[in-house]
Amino acid sequence: MPQALEGSAAVARAVALCRPGVIAAYPITPQTHIVENISRLVADGELDTELVSVESEFSAASVVLGAAAAGSRAYTASSSQGILLMMEVLYNIAGLRVPLVMTCANRAVGAPISIWNDQQDSMAARDAGWVQLYCVDNQQAVDTTVQAFRIAEQTELPVMVCIDGFTLTHTMEMLALPTQAQVDRYLPPFRFARALDPASPRSLGMLVTPEWFSELRHAHHAALGRAAEVVERADRDWHKLTRRSAGGLIESFGDPDAPYAVLTIGSVGGTFAAALAECPPASPTRLLRLRCYRPFPLAALHEACRGVRELIVVERALSPGQGGIIGTEVRAAFAGMRGAPRVHNVALGLGGRDVPMETLGRLVAAARARRLPPFSIFDLQPERLPAEER
Amino acid sequence: MLEIRIHGRGGQGNVVAAYLLADAASRARRHCQAFPAFGAERRGAPVTAFVRIARRPILRRDAVKTPGFLIVQDATLLHEPDLAAGLLPGGGILVNTTLDAGEIRRRHGLEVVALPASALAERHLGRRLPNVALLGAFLALTRLLPTRALSEAIAARFATKNPEQNIALATAAAACVAAGAWKEKADAAGA
């Protein structure tokens, strides 16, 4: 039964439905409403969990690492500088192959300090070795949160569910929560084969010498590669149960024969889907929404781009001195391929700048007119900068 | 799609008003979207919140730039030069004020519907919180949703507080305005 819920409240309820054993909470805008709502569910007796209020994000990540390593289903959430403060632990969680789930309420990273939305924070954690899933709307945020626990526990990898701060977290919209029975059917109790247990002592996090380091890095890399299939299957099974898909690896919309394609990540994919219907680009365009960014879905990308001549990659972060992050990976994905699309790459909507619906048409027109450089910030207003900064 | 911008000051329950209206719409089988102007909230500072209501799923997430209606919770905001920026031609403005619409027209050059929402709230709740009264009046003016939709939304949000007094406040406020006066405008938006 669809109801109107704020994104953060909906995510908190989805987490509760997954029956986590331990939740570590530390507030940071725009993630705060998630842990506030979880606290309320605990206080109201609707969620029985060990809710640990910690003194920093470093501790939040450390608490869930320890909890999951001891065999408990564990969850935390953060944003921006909080994700950065966690970074050492994020690498440890992934490298130790400890399954748990974290929501990243995406926010720009300072400086310049900004509380508003882009995706520089989760992109900074790109190489930590987590599965990263990006949501278009709050229905996907709910559904992906439940799927994330299953993916984590089947792959023994941590999963980061990325939802755009404010744009999703603070927006009330129609969505359907799964029932407890559905979630219980989908998500069996967590049994961690390598759980720390005093009755059967083992070590976690030992020093690894050069003799073994490369093999463990390879094993982690290979495990992420195998996770793509688990992500797909988790969404297929969810669809069987609820009749809803949360976007698989990549979602494709619009004219399947269109020569133009625009690849988005996160909630901009919603605005662009509306644009396809209400103010479509002058040239036939398909919309591709990248949901699974790590592991990078190479085969799904090739499949989704079949027949595409011009591919515009739109992202919400950048690598200063280099340019686009996802755009660079997409170019690499097509390097040397016969009939590969020409890849254009822009960042936009940085630090909360509004992305109007008309942007889609402007992007396609600019690509068609060959006005896009290899990388640019599409909604930049360069005239506002002193000449030497342009 | 109908778009509404709510103006107020931090602490007046702006976001609550937006969420209540969206929730009420959902209870009348509409699609809805409500969100605050994202930023730091400070008590007393001018703030805005937005609501979209439609018969079809709402996919867009860009800013509301051309609202059909404004709900103004604090009459001092009428001094803001860009208060009505982007308001669609023929759009409606509902203002919490003890002045009458003619006086507002003389002072600010704006065509508004005036409602003494804070005074009504003080009578029903003992607190000068104008949001629920304004929503009651707005829905009476537009006849956008059945009365029970707002009552249900109020009952859900204020379950542990004072839902009955809030519902009575919304009803009293609805009786203060010309029912259906904005119905054509609202119907034109197809919501």
Boltz contact constraints between the chains, C-beta under 6 A:
constraints:
  - contact:
      token1: [A, 4]
      token2: [B, 22]
      max_distance: 6.0
  - contact:
      token1: [A, 4]
      token2: [B, 23]
      max_distance: 6.0
  - contact:
      token1: [A, 4]
      token2: [B, 26]
      max_distance: 6.0
  - contact:
      token1: [A, 4]
      token2: [B, 32]
      max_distance: 6.0
  - contact:
      token1: [A, 166]
      token2: [B, 38]
      max_distance: 6.0
  - contact:
      token1: [A, 167]
      token2: [B, 61]
      max_distance: 6.0
  - contact:
      token1: [A, 170]
      token2: [B, 35]
      max_distance: 6.0
  - contact:
      token1: [A, 171]
      token2: [B, 35]
      max_distance: 6.0
  - contact:
      token1: [A, 172]
      token2: [B, 19]
      max_distance: 6.0
  - contact:
      token1: [A, 172]
      token2: [B, 22]
      max_distance: 6.0
  - contact:
      token1: [A, 172]
      token2: [B, 34]
      max_distance: 6.0
  - contact:
      token1: [A, 173]
      token2: [B, 33]
      max_distance: 6.0
  - contact:
      token1: [A, 174]
      token2: [B, 26]
      max_distance: 6.0
  - contact:
      token1: [A, 174]
      token2: [B, 31]
      max_distance: 6.0
  - contact:
      token1: [A, 267]
      token2: [B, 61]
      max_distance: 6.0
  - contact:
      token1: [A, 270]
      token2: [B, 59]
      max_distance: 6.0
  - contact:
      token1: [A, 270]
      token2: [B, 61]
      max_distance: 6.0
  - contact:
      token1: [A, 271]
      token2: [B, 60]
      max_distance: 6.0
  - contact:
      token1: [A, 271]
      token2: [B, 61]
      max_distance: 6.0
  - contact:
      token1: [A, 271]
      token2: [B, 62]
      max_distance: 6.0
  - contact:
      token1: [A, 273]
      token2: [B, 59]
      max_distance: 6.0
  - contact:
      token1: [A, 274]
      token2: [B, 59]
      max_distance: 6.0
  - contact:
      token1: [A, 274]
      token2: [B, 60]
      max_distance: 6.0
  - contact:
      token1: [A, 354]
      token2: [B, 62]
      max_distance: 6.0
  - contact:
      token1: [A, 354]
      token2: [B, 63]
      max_distance: 6.0
  - contact:
      token1: [A, 355]
      token2: [B, 62]
      max_distance: 6.0
  - contact:
      token1: [A, 356]
      token2: [B, 62]
      max_distance: 6.0
  - contact:
      token1: [A, 357]
      token2: [B, 60]
      max_distance: 6.0
  - contact:
      token1: [A, 357]
      token2: [B, 62]
      max_distance: 6.0
